Amino acid sequence: KASYLLTDRRWFGIQRETSFTKSKNTMKWSASVSMFAVVCSVARVAAFTPSAALITRTTRASSSSSSSFLAQSAFRGSSSFSRMKQRWMATVVPETAEEEDVMIELPTNDSDEELLRIRHSSAHVMAMAVQKIFPEAQVTIGPWIENGFYYDFYFPATKNPETGETIEARKLSESDLKQIKKEMDKIISKGYPITREEISREEAERRIKEINEPFKLEILEGLKEPITVYHIGDEWWDLCAGPHVESTDKIPKKALALQSVAGAYWRGDEKREMLQRIYATAWKDPDQLKQYKRLLEEAKKRDHRMLGKKLDLFSIQEDAGGGLVFWHPKGSKVRKLIEDFWKDAHEDGGYDVVYTPHIANLNLWKTSGHFDFYRSDMFDQMNVENEQYQIKPMNCPFHCLMYKDELRSYRDLPIRWAELGTVYRYERSGTLHGLMRVRGFTQDDAHIYCLPEQLESEIVGVLDLTEKILSRFGFNKYDIMLSTRPEKSVGSDAIWEAATVALEGALKAKGWSYGVDEGGGAFYGPKIDVKIRDAIGRQWQCSTVQCDFNLPERFGLEYVSAEGSRERPIMVHRAIFGSMERFFGILTENCAGDFPLWLAPTQLKLLPVTDAVQGYCQEIAKKAKKAGIRIEVDRGNERLAKQIRNAEQERVPIMAVVGMKEMETGKLAIRSRKLGDMGSYTVDDLLEELSRCSADAVELTKMGEVVEVAASEE
């Protein structure tokens, strides 16, 4: 038998020492106190391995024994407890099948047509349920979305049939959602057939008027023939192109959940009716729903808005206006590191970094076409000496002017210009969301002007650079879509064909699998979109590569060919992050605010045990800053345990306890947030290792050894 002693009261909520005894031949355990059952249920910890037979929490440490304290102390943040458990403890209580959290990869609408059908049919069933419960409700649209579906309803004011009194429009509540779900379950259980019918436009109009659905009349106006409707038995129908499941009982009701109610203007126009949108999620089986709910809970813990405030990275100051980001010192440090790496990678890749103004004469935006096509997304103009100026919503027209500044030869091409250009777009207040949807943001823009025969190799270069930059931040899984020519487009058939072939050729050269969105390209050229996957499997649209046949024509861009003729260059728009703000939000959520060593706003924090070592700490800090290490010195006005806890909560990757012994020996007791206690090292050795790890974007494990740790890993 072997006995192991635990005395850390904070870990287990026990106010006395607890002794565990392990039998040699069984996995059963006994405890000397009745709290043992609670301990097992909370921590699922049975014993320490023999190499860590005793870990105690010291209530007070003297300055002369701070290294010993660090080695013995249980660092108390919940994340460090998790790591210590993995490193030092053996789980001996068998998990039951019900207790296991098996991570399953969730299907998507793109990868699973059955799932898409379930979601689409569920939207119809929900609309039917709402109208059964609330007959006054009028339906609008109910599409499937990434993780489920929604349906928009209009609730008009009604009159009391007895008194004639006006009853205010209904506002859906949480209890209403429960009632709607119960009605949906009934509809699903009845197994109504879901059938398709083609009808004439006139017949569709007659039926819609008969049931008084004015929004459906507007939808009908925009539909092309044939007009199709889908019926749920003989009970309910809707205009729809499909697809659907065969009958309502094909919808797994235990894999379906109504989530929330939100407001939405009809067709996004604030001058139109305010609708009530019910969001829901639907999956193929209850296990998938359970997994999705776990991911939602994890996403809440990683919310960049919460972490931004908690870690003092950024803020949105409503007194200054919504959607405008204020970068605090710590967030600014991380942003600068991202920008510096971005610039260096582009310069290494043959780009020139440029800067352009924030405003321009309105005529520029008329020439580019932005004023005609994107006016609703632009801020109002300002009058400057009787001329109209526009704050820029895009960077590309500025680069076109720079290209046009002189006559180019085919020998000058390709030209690659990159800019971290801040742009401003009008977003309605209801659409603003942390860093993900803002009114002022910095695009990591680049434009390439090249010859037709250079296009494929330039796209390969863009994809190489995209992979290099994204992988640096821990993003190595991509979902890629090639979008081709839409019905309305500019440019000849020949140039569209050549550009599409070039994009396909570049993707094949990279060996990347991709989907094709037929007709999904921009009107000015085909494009490649790259979605990244984060640590909990969510997809984020970041990188895009777009050919443009429109702006070279509008701005009259030319080059002199080898034959002496004037020709149009092909222009390529390209972004890797999309915007600095949005990427920063994605990155923060990906690593849950626990930035890798090379990106951490504070890489090393010194924890002085006594005021007598404050001067020594400042000397170390000065030396570290010269070496390029981002360092902080704790004020030292808290107990050492509190200093440690504060550093853990601030997500500082490396901590060093400094007492009289450390000052005398010139060594520091090192603690890694990710790996725990690392022993004592000289100041010079530590700074050298940190500099090397930071430069190579790797994590410190022990002296002389490094390991690559992606931004998404704990």
N, C-alpha and C positions, 0 to 999 in steps of 0.2 A: 504494500500500500504506500501511497505517497500523498502527503497533505500539502495543500497550498493555501496561503493566507492572503485575504484581500482586506484592506482597511480603507480604501478610498470611498468615503461616505457619499461624496457627491455623485459618483458614478451610479451607485446602486440605491441610494436613498436609505442606507442602513446606518443606524446610529451606534453600531457596536461591531467588533471584529467578528468575521464569519469564517468558519473553517469548513472546507469541502473535502470529502474523502472519496477516492475513486477505488472501486474494487478491481482486482486484476482481471477477472474473467467476465465481468458484466459492464453494461453501460449505465447502470443505475447509480444514483448518487444520493448521499444523505447529507443533511446539513445540521449544524449545531443550533441554528435559530430558525424560527418559523418563517422568516422572510425569504427563505431559499426559493420557494415556489415563485415568488415575485421576481427574484433575481433571474431565474431561468426564463420566465416568460418575457422579461424585458430585454435581457442581454443575450440569452441563449449561449451563455459562456459557462463551461464546466471547469476548466483548469488552465493554468499557465503551463507552457512547456517548461521542461527542467531548466532551460537556459535563462529563463526569466522567473525563477521560483518565487521571487519576492519583489513586489512593487508596492511601495508605501507612499503615502502623501504626507510630507513633512509640513507641520503647521507654521514653522518659522525657520528661515535659513540665515545663518550668519554670513557675512561678506566673505569670510575666509573659506567657506565650504560651498560656494555657489556652484562649482562644477559638479560636486556630488549631488547637490539638490537637483540640478538639471537632469542628471542621469536617472535619478530615482523618481522625479515628480511625474505624476500623471497629468499630461497637458489636457486641459479640460474642455476644449471646444468639442462639439458633437462630431465634427469631421475628423478630428485627431483621435477621438475614441474609436471611430470606425476603423481608422488605419491601424491603431494599436491592436485592435481586436484581430485584424487580418494578420498582423505580423507576429503577435505573441500568444494568441489564444487558440485553443482547439475546441471546436464545437462538437459536443458529444451527444446532444439531445437530438435524436433522429427527427427530421422534418416529416410531417404527415403530408399526404397528397394535397390536402386542402391548404396547408400552410405554404407550400412552395409557390414562389412567384416565377413562373416560367415565362421568359420573355419570348414573345412570338413576333415575327415580322408582319406588320399589318398590310393588307392588300390596298391598292389604290384604284381609283376609277379608271385610270389608264390601263392598269395591268389586269383588271378583273371585271369583265362585262357583267357577270352575274351580280356583283356588288353594286355596280352602277344601276342595274335594273331594279334591285331591291330599294335603293335610295329614291329612285324616280317614282316608283310605285308607292313608296311610303309617303312621299310628298302628297300624292293624290289622296291617299287614305286619310292623311291629316286634314286636308282641305275638306273632305267629305265629313269628317268628324266635327270639325269646327262649325260647318253649316247645319249639321244636325242639331248641335247644342245651341248655336246662336244663328237662327234663320236670317237675321238681318245682315249677316256678314257677306261681303262681296269679295270674290277671289280675284287675284291679279296674276302674279307669276310665282312658280314654285320650282326652281332649278335644283339640281344636285350641285354640291360644292365639294371641296377637298375632303372633308371628313364627315359629310352627311348631306343635309339639304336644308332649305328654308322655304317658307311660303309667306307671301305678303297679303294681308287682309285689310279691307277698308270697312270700318264700322261707322255707319252714318247715325246721326241723331234720330231717335224714333219718337213716336207719340203714344201715350197711354190710351188704349182704345176706349176706356171707360170715361176718363176725365179730360182727354184731349191735351193733357199736359206734355210738354216736350221732355223727353228723357235724354240726357247727355250721352254722347257716343261712348260705348263700352271701352274700358281700358283693361286689357287682359292682365291677369295676376298669376301668381305662382299656383294658387288653388285651381285656377282655370286650366292651367297646363296639366295638372293631375287628372282633371275631369276629361280633358281632351284625350289624354293617353288611355284612359279606361275605355272611352268610346272607340278609339282606334283598335284596341285589343278585341273588342266585340266584332268589329268589321273584319279584322284579320281572321278571327276564328270561324266566321261564317263561310269563308272560302268562296267569296264572290268571284266569278270569272272576270278577267280584265280583257276586253276586246277592242279591236281597232275598227274604225269605220271611216271611209272616205265620203265626203259630202261636198256639194257645190258651195261656192261663196255665199250665194243667196240663201241657201238652206241654213248655213251656219249663222248668218245674220239673223234670220227669222228665229232660230232657236235661242240665240243669245238674248234677243229682245224679249222673248217670251218669259225668260227667267230673270230678267232685269239685271244684267251684268254689264254695266257700261264700260268697265275697264277691258272686258273681253272684246268689245267692239273695236276699241283702239288697237288691241293686239291683232285682231283679224285684219285690219287695214294694212298691216306690215307683212302679212304672210303671203308666201307664194303658193300657187296651187301645185299639187293637190292639197286641199284642206283636209286634215285628219283629226278625228276626235277619238278619245279613249273612254270607254264605259267601265264603271265598276258595277257589274250586274246590271239591273235596270234602275239602280238607285241614284246614280250620279255620273256626270261626264264632264270632260274638259277638253278644250283645244290642246292638242299635243302631237308632237312628232315621234314620241316614243324614245327609247324602247322601254318595255315593262315586263314584269313577271307574268305568268299565265293566269294566276289567281291570287287573291289576297292571302290565302293560307300559305303561300310560298314565302311570305315575309316573316322572318323569325322575330316574333314580338318581344321576346326576352333579350334580343340584341338591338333593341331600338329604345332611344331615350330622348325626351324633349328637354331642351337645355335652357333656353332663355327667350325673352321677348325684347325687341328693340324697335325703335322708330325708323322709318325710311320714307323719303318723299317719293311719290310716284314718278318713275323715270328719272330720279335724281334731281328733280326740279323743285327748288324750295317754294316756288309759286304754286305748285300743285298740291294735291291732297297728301296729308300725312297718313301713312299706312302703319300697320303693326306687323312686324316681322317675327315669326316664330322660327327659331333655330333648333335643329334636331340633328342627332347623329344616328346612323344605322349601319349595322355590320352583318356578317354572315352567320355568326354564332355568338353566344354570350361570352365566350372566352375573349373574343376580339373586342367586345364592348368593355369588358373588364380591363383589358390591356390599354385600351384607349383612355379610360378614366384614370388609370395609373399615370399615363403620360400627361394628362391634363394637370394632375396634382404635381407632377415633377416640373411641368412648365411654369406653374405658379411660383414654385421655389426659385426658378431661374428668371423670373420676369425682370427685364433690364431696367424697367422704371423703378422697381423696388430696390434693386441692387445699386442703381445709379445714385439713389439717395443714401442708402446705407453705407456705401463705400465712398461717398462724396466725389463722384466722377463727373456729374453734369446735372443741370436742372433746366426746367422750362419755367421762366419767370412770367407769370400771367400779367403782371403789371406792365411788362414790355410788349405783351401780345402772345397769343397762342402759336405754337408751332415754330418758335424761335429758340434755338439751343444755346445755353450758356455752358461753356466748358470750364469746369473747375480745375485747379492745378493738377490733381491726380489724373483726371480724365485727359487733360491736355498732354500730360507726359506720355500716356499710352498712345494717344492720337499722333503725336509727333514721331514716335517710334514707328508706327504704321506708315506714316507719310514718308519718312526717311528711307525705309526699306523699299517702298513703292518707287520712289524716285531713283534710287540706286539700281533697282532691278530694270527699270525702263532705260536708263542710260546704258546699262550693260547690254540691253536688248536692241540698241541702235536707235532709240528715240531721243528727240530733243525736248526738254521741258520748256514750256512757254507760259506766259501769263497774259491775260486779256482783261479789259475793263469790266465793270459791273453793270454799266448802263450803255445804251447806244441810241442814236436817232431812230425814231419809229420807222423810218423808211427802210432801214436794214431789215427789220422784222417783216415788212411787207414784201421785200425782195425775196427773203428766204421762204415766205409762205406761212410762217408761224402766226402772224397776225390774223390771217384768214382762217387757218385750221385750228389754232390752239388759243384763240383769244379768251375763251372762258376760263382758261387755266393761267392766264397772265394777270398781273396786277395792273391797276389803272396807270395811265401815262402821266407824266409830269411835264409842265410847261417850262422850257428853258429858252429865254430870249425869243419868245414867239415861235418856238419849234417844239414839237412833241418828242419826248425821250421816254424810253422804255427800260425798266430794270430787267436784266436778262433772265429768261427762263431756260435758255440753252447756251452752250458754248460754240456750237458748230459754225454759225454764221461768221463769228470772229476769225476762226481759222481759215474760212474761205476767203475772207478779205486779205489775210496775210499771204495766202497762196497767190492771190491775184496781184499782189503788190509788184511782181515782176514776171516777165515772160520766162516760162520754164522750158527746159529741154528734156527730151526723153532720158538723157544721161543723168538728170537730177533726180529721177524717180527710182525707187520709192522715197517719198518724204513721210516721216513719222513724227507727229507732234503730239505730246502728252501734256495735260494740264489738270491740276487739281483746282477746278473752277467752281466757285460758289454761285449758285443760281437760286432764283426765287420764283415760286409758283403759288398761285392762289389755290388753297385747299380749304374747303368748308370746315368750320370748327368741329362739326360732328364726325369728320373723317380723321382728325388728327389723333396720333397714337404714339406717345413717347418719341423715340428716335426713328421709328419705322415709317411714320407719315408726318412730315414737317413742312413748313413753308419756306424755309431757307436751308439749303443743304449743298454740300460740296461733292460734285461728281468727279470721279476719277476718269476723266474723259481722255480719249486719244482719237486722232484721225489720221488715216493713212491715205496718201494719194499715190496711185500706182498705175502701171500699164496693165492691160488685160492679161497679158501672159505672165505677169508677176503675181496675180491675185491669189492663186492657190498657195504658193510658197509664203506669201504674206499672212494668209489665214492660218497656216501651220505655225508660223512664228507667233501669232496672237494666242493660239491655243497652248503652245509651249509656255509662253509667259504667264498665261492664266493658271496653268497647272503649277508652275513654279511659285507663284505668289500665294495662291489659295492653300497649297500644301504646307507652306511655311506656318500658316495659322491653324493647321490641324484638319483642314478640309480635304479629304481624299476621295470621297464618294460623290459622283456627279450623275445627274439625270439630264440628258441632252436631247434637244428637239431642233430639227431643221424645219424651218417654215418657208413654204414656197409661194409662188406668185398668186395674189388674190385676183378677183374679177376686175376690180378697178386698179389700174397701175399705170405708171409712166415708164418709158423705155421700150426699146424694140424687143421682139421675140428672141432675136439672136443674143442680145446682151443678157437677157434674163436667163436664157439657157446656159450661156457660158458661165455666168456667176453662180448659178445653182450647181453646176457640175464642179466648179472650183471649191465650193463649200463642202460638197459631198466628198470630193477628193481629199480635202484637208482632214476631214473626220476619219476617213479610211486610213490615211497615212498615220494618224495618231493611234489607230486601232481601237477607237472608241465606238461603242454601240450607241445608237441614237434612234429616236422615233422621227416620223415625218408628219408634220401638220400641213396637209395639202390646203393651199389657199390661205395659210395663216401668216404669210409674210407681210411686211409693210408695203404701202402702195409704191414706195420708191426703191424696193429691192428685197431679195431674200435675206434670211438671217439665221443665226445659230443662237439659241438660248441655253445657258448652263444653270441648272439648279444644283445647289449643294445640299448635303444632308448633315444635320448637326448631331450632337451626342445622343439625343433621344429620338433620332430618326425623322425629324421634321424636315421638309423641303423648303428651301429659300431660293427665290429667284435673285441671282446676283449678276453674273456675267452675261454679256450679249455682244455679238459681232454682227453688224448689219452692213450690207452693201447699199450704196446710195447712188442712183442714177439721176436724182432730182436736183440736188443742190449744185452739182457741177454745171447743169444746164441753166439753172436760174441765175447763177453768178457768172456764167460765161467763162468757166475755168478751162484753160487750154494748156497744151504742151506742144512743142515742135517735134514731130516724129523724125525718124531716121531719114525719111524721104523728103522732109521739109514741109510736110503738110501740118495744119493745125488740127489737133485731136483732143477729145475730152478724156481726162483721166478718170479712173474709177476711184470713188471715194469710199472709204470704209470707216464707219463709226464703231467705236469699241470701248466698252467699260468692263472692268474686272470686279470691283467691289459694288458697282452701281452708284452708291454714294457712301461717303465716309460715315455719315451719321447712321444710316441703316446697317452698314456692315459692322460698325462698333456695337450696335444693339444686338445683332446676331452673334457676334463673337462673345459678348458678355454673357448671353444666355447659354451659348455652347459650353463655356467653361464655368458657368454658374458664378461668375465674378472671380474665380480662382485662376487668374491669368498665369500663363507659364512664366518661368523665371525671366526670360529675355524681354517680356512685355510688362511685367509687374511694375506698377508705379513706384512702389518701394520694394527693392530687392532684398535688402538687409536691414534689420532693425536691431539696434543695440539696447539691451535691457540692463541698466545700471542698478546694482544691488544697494549701493550707498552713494550719497552725494560726493564722497571723497574721490570717486572714479569718474565724475562728470567731465573733468578736464581731459582725462585720458580718452574718454569716449569721443570728445570733440576732435581730438587729434586723429583718431582712427577715421572719423567721418570725413575730415579734410583730405586724408590720404585716399580714402575710398572714392570720393568725388573726382579726384584727379585721375583715378583709374577708370572713371566712367561708370562707377557703381552708384545706383540710386539708393541712398542710405538715409535712415532717420535714427535719431537718438531719443529714446523715451525720456520724458521729463523726470522720471524716477520718483514721483511723489506718491506712488501706489506700491502696495506689497508686490513682491516679485510674481506671485501667482496671478495677480490681477494684470500685471504688465504682459505676462504670457498670454492670458486670455484675450486681452485687447488686441495683441498682435495677431492671434489666431482669427479673431473676428474681422480684422482688417485684411485678411487673406495675404499676409506678408509671407513669402516663401521661405526665407531664411531668418532665423533669430539667433542672437548671441548674448548670453548672460555674461556680464562684466562685473567682477568683484575685485577685492584687493589681491587675491591670488592671481587672477588674470592679468592685472596691471603689473604685478611683480614678475610674472613669467613671460609676458608678451603673447599669451595664448588666449583663445576664446573658446567657450563651451558652445558648440554649434547644435542647433535644432532645426531640422527641415520640416516644413509644414506637411510635405507629402510623404516623407520617409521617417520622421521621428528623430530621436537622439543620434547624433553623428560623432560624438566625442569632442576632443579639444584639438585645435590647430592654431598655428601661428597666424598672426594678422596678415603677413605677406603671402603665405600659402593660400589663405582663404580668398584674399582679393584677386590673386592670380587665377585661381580656379573659377571664381565667379565671373571674371572678365572673359575667360575662355568659353565658359558655358553660355554666357550672354551673347557673345559674338557668333557662336555656332548654333544658337537657338536650341540648346539641349538642357536637360535638367541635371543638377548636381546630385550624384549618388553618394560617392565617398571620394576622398582625395585621389586624383589620378584616374578616376573612372567616371564616365558620363553615360547617360542613356537618353535616347530621344523620347520625349514625352509630348504627344500632341496636345494642343490647347484644350481638347475635349476630355482629356484623361485626368483622373484624380491622382 
